[in-house]
Amino acid sequence: MGKVEKKPLQEKIILGLDPGTNVMGYGLILIKGASMTVIQFGVINMGKYGDHALKLKKIFERVLALVDEYKPDEVALEAPFFGKNIQSMLKLGRAQGVAMSAALYREVPITEYAPKKVKQSVTGNGNASKEQVAKMLMQIFSIKELPKLLDSTDALAVAVCHHYQNGTIKSKSSSWSSFLKDNPGRMKQSVK
């Protein structure tokens, strides 16, 4: 028999972003084969800057710095949701556009995900709360303490969603009942 060559482990870094004009969350994960680990997550706080244009400049600079430091292979962003306040939506859209521009400036491919898609991907429930998303991520990555600002875990969730959408992690469960047994936190019972 001939020698079987092993395929090299595929490594990929994904930067997840949760755009905002006062607080922007970011999360970086490393995909190595079938494993997924957190590199870093946190927030970019722009509340101290009064001028909207200055906030956008800071978003561009900080996202560009993250891209330069961690060299992500892909960037995933949460798409703005539709709200009642048009001015807030416009500002949020600008923040997202500037973050996208920073990644594209370094020729890093970007993908957008709807908030419901991110929540569904991480918790199994598209209407999950920020706290439920954060708690699921704490389980997935063995994070000991809930962060003060959940924008960071929202961004981490976007990165995880992007990874799951690429289909590189398959469920280890062989049936629905084994999936429920292996993932007790993903099932929420309804009480009426």
Residue pairs with C-beta under 8 A, 6 or more apart in sequence:
9 32
9 33
10 31
10 32
10 33
10 168
11 30
11 31
11 32
12 30
12 31
12 73
12 74
13 28
13 29
13 30
13 31
13 39
13 70
13 71
13 72
13 73
13 74
14 28
14 29
14 31
14 72
14 73
14 74
14 75
14 76
14 159
14 162
14 163
15 26
15 27
15 28
15 66
15 67
15 70
15 72
15 74
15 75
15 76
15 103
15 108
15 159
16 25
16 26
16 27
16 28
16 29
16 75
16 76
16 77
16 78
16 155
16 156
16 157
16 158
16 159
16 160
16 161
16 162
17 24
17 25
17 26
17 63
17 75
17 76
17 77
17 78
17 99
17 155
17 158
18 24
18 25
18 26
18 77
18 78
18 151
18 152
18 154
18 155
18 158
19 59
19 77
19 78
19 80
19 92
19 95
19 96
19 99
20 92
20 95
20 151
21 46
21 52
21 55
21 56
21 59
21 91
21 92
21 94
21 95
22 45
22 46
22 47
22 55
23 43
23 44
23 45
23 46
23 47
23 149
23 151
24 43
24 44
24 46
24 59
24 62
24 63
24 95
24 99
24 151
24 155
25 41
25 42
25 43
25 44
25 149
25 150
25 151
25 152
25 153
25 154
25 155
25 156
26 40
26 41
26 42
26 43
26 44
26 63
26 66
26 152
26 155
27 38
27 40
27 41
27 152
27 153
27 155
27 156
27 157
27 158
27 159
28 38
28 39
28 40
28 41
28 66
28 70
28 72
28 159
29 36
29 37
29 38
29 39
29 156
29 159
29 160
29 163
30 36
30 37
30 38
30 39
31 163
31 168
34 168
34 169
36 140
36 141
36 160
36 163
36 169
37 141
38 141
38 143
38 156
39 70
40 70
41 147
41 152
41 153
41 155
41 156
42 147
42 152
43 149
43 151
43 152
44 58
44 59
44 62
44 63
46 55
46 58
46 59
49 55
49 58
52 91
52 94
55 95
56 94
56 95
56 98
59 95
59 98
59 99
59 102
60 98
60 99
60 101
60 102
61 102
63 98
63 99
63 102
63 103
64 102
64 105
64 106
66 72
67 75
67 102
67 103
67 106
67 108
68 106
72 103
72 108
73 108
73 109
74 108
74 109
74 110
74 111
74 162
75 99
75 100
75 103
75 108
75 109
75 110
75 111
76 110
76 111
76 112
76 113
76 158
76 159
76 161
76 162
77 96
77 99
77 100
77 110
77 111
77 112
77 113
77 158
78 112
78 113
78 114
78 115
78 118
78 154
78 155
78 158
79 96
79 112
79 113
79 114
79 115
80 89
80 92
80 93
80 96
81 114
81 115
82 89
83 89
96 112
100 110
103 109
103 110
104 110
111 162
111 165
113 121
113 158
113 161
113 162
113 165
116 126
116 127
117 126
117 161
118 133
118 154
118 157
118 158
118 161
119 125
119 126
119 127
119 128
119 132
119 133
119 157
120 126
121 157
121 160
121 161
121 164
121 165
122 128
122 133
122 136
122 137
122 140
122 157
122 160
122 161
122 164
123 132
123 133
123 136
123 186
124 183
124 186
124 187
125 132
125 188
128 136
130 150
130 153
130 154
131 146
131 150
133 150
133 153
133 154
133 157
134 146
134 147
134 150
134 153
135 146
135 185
136 185
136 186
137 143
137 153
137 156
137 157
137 160
138 144
138 146
139 185
140 160
141 156
146 153
147 153
163 169
171 179
172 182
173 179
173 181
173 182
173 183
180 187
